[in-house]
Amino acid sequence: MTSATISYGVVEHTPVHFDDLDAMGILHNSRYAVLVERAVSKWWTERGVSFTGGRPTTPDAFNVVREYAITFHRPVTGVGDIAIHFWLDKLGTTSAAYGFRVTSLDGATVYAEGRRVNVRLDAATMRPAPWTDHARETAAPLIRA
């Protein structure tokens, strides 16, 4: 699956390692959240929103996952790269509602799909805080129209 074959969002490839598998040789259910996290983090990091030396590079990097839901369709049965297709269904004042799919590299097989909501926090108060204009501009390609 490439950006040319999707009509919204982005696709990041991420590896499944041997230690991501359970005793049956299937990707452990808890690892899907990690793979989605890695894909989303990679995309934002490439755009300057990350952590360096334990500190956020921008206030928007200081956010937490509030909600996570996933539905499994088919098992991932080995190691190697898979694709994470993700997008924003809604970018609110302080929250960002992502949709995602975990697929084969060509996008033909959907292993799982779900939803993840992040909330930006003020680092001093740990209360929800508005996304910056920079985050809104950066996130624009992710928004599903």
C-alpha positions in Angstrom: 0.0 0.0 0.0 1.4 3.3 -1.0 0.2 6.9 -0.7 -0.9 6.6 -4.3 -3.3 3.8 -3.5 -5.0 5.5 -0.5 -7.4 8.4 -0.7 -6.8 9.7 2.8 -4.3 9.6 5.6 -0.8 8.1 5.4 0.8 4.7 5.4 3.9 3.9 7.5 5.7 0.6 7.3 6.8 -0.9 10.6 8.6 -4.2 11.4 7.1 -7.1 13.3 9.9 -8.7 15.3 10.2 -12.2 16.7 9.6 -11.0 20.2 6.3 -9.4 19.1 4.9 -12.9 18.5 3.1 -15.1 21.1 3.7 -18.8 21.8 1.6 -19.7 18.8 3.7 -17.5 16.4 1.0 -14.9 16.1 1.4 -11.2 16.7 0.4 -10.7 20.3 -2.7 -8.6 20.7 -0.9 -6.1 22.9 1.7 -5.4 20.3 -0.8 -3.9 17.8 -1.0 -0.7 20.0 2.8 -0.5 20.0 3.0 -0.8 16.2 0.4 1.9 15.7 2.2 4.1 18.3 5.5 3.6 16.4 4.0 4.5 13.1 2.2 7.6 14.3 5.3 8.7 16.3 7.5 8.2 13.3 5.3 10.4 11.1 5.2 13.2 13.7 8.9 13.0 14.5 9.7 13.4 10.8 7.8 16.7 11.1 9.6 18.0 14.2 7.1 16.9 16.8 8.9 14.5 19.2 11.1 14.3 22.2 14.8 15.0 22.4 16.8 14.5 25.5 13.6 13.7 27.4 12.0 17.0 26.5 9.3 17.8 24.0 10.5 19.6 20.8 7.1 21.4 20.7 4.2 21.7 23.1 2.2 19.4 20.8 4.5 16.5 21.6 3.2 16.4 25.1 0.0 14.4 24.6 -1.5 11.1 25.9 -3.7 8.4 24.6 -7.1 8.7 26.2 -8.9 6.0 24.3 -7.9 2.9 22.3 -10.2 0.4 20.5 -9.3 -2.3 18.1 -11.0 -5.1 16.2 -9.0 -8.0 15.0 -9.8 -9.6 11.6 -6.9 -11.9 10.7 -3.8 -12.9 12.6 -0.3 -11.6 11.6 1.6 -14.9 11.5 5.2 -14.0 11.3 8.0 -11.4 11.3 8.6 -8.7 8.6 7.2 -5.4 7.7 3.5 -4.6 7.8 1.7 -1.4 6.9 -0.1 0.9 9.3 -2.6 3.2 7.5 -3.8 6.0 9.8 -5.7 9.2 9.6 -7.5 11.8 11.6 -11.3 11.5 11.8 -11.4 14.7 13.9 -9.0 17.2 15.2 -10.7 19.0 18.1 -9.6 21.8 20.3 -7.5 19.5 22.6 -8.1 16.0 21.2 -7.2 14.1 18.0 -9.3 11.1 17.0 -7.3 8.8 14.8 -8.6 5.9 12.7 -6.1 3.1 11.7 -5.8 -0.1 9.9 -3.0 -2.7 10.3 -2.5 -4.3 6.8 -0.3 -6.3 4.6 2.2 -4.1 2.7 0.0 -4.1 -0.4 -3.0 -3.2 1.7 -4.9 -6.3 0.4 -5.2 -7.9 3.9 -6.6 -6.0 6.8 -5.4 -7.6 10.0 -7.0 -5.2 12.4 -8.6 -1.7 12.5 -9.4 0.7 15.2 -9.6 4.1 16.8 -7.2 6.0 19.1 -7.8 9.3 20.7 -4.9 11.5 21.9 -5.3 14.6 24.1 -2.7 17.3 24.3 -1.7 18.3 27.8 -0.2 21.4 29.3 3.0 20.1 30.8 2.8 22.3 33.9 -0.9 21.6 34.8 -1.4 18.2 33.2 -4.8 19.5 32.0 -6.0 19.4 28.4 -4.6 22.2 26.3 -5.3 23.4 22.7 -3.2 22.1 19.8 -1.0 24.8 18.4 -1.5 26.3 14.9 1.7 24.4 13.9 0.1 21.1 14.9 -3.1 21.9 13.0 -1.1 22.8 9.8 1.1 19.7 10.2 -1.9 17.4 10.7 -3.9 18.7 7.7 -2.8 15.9 5.4 -4.0 13.3 7.9 -7.6 14.6 8.1 -10.1 12.4 6.4 -12.5 14.5 4.4 
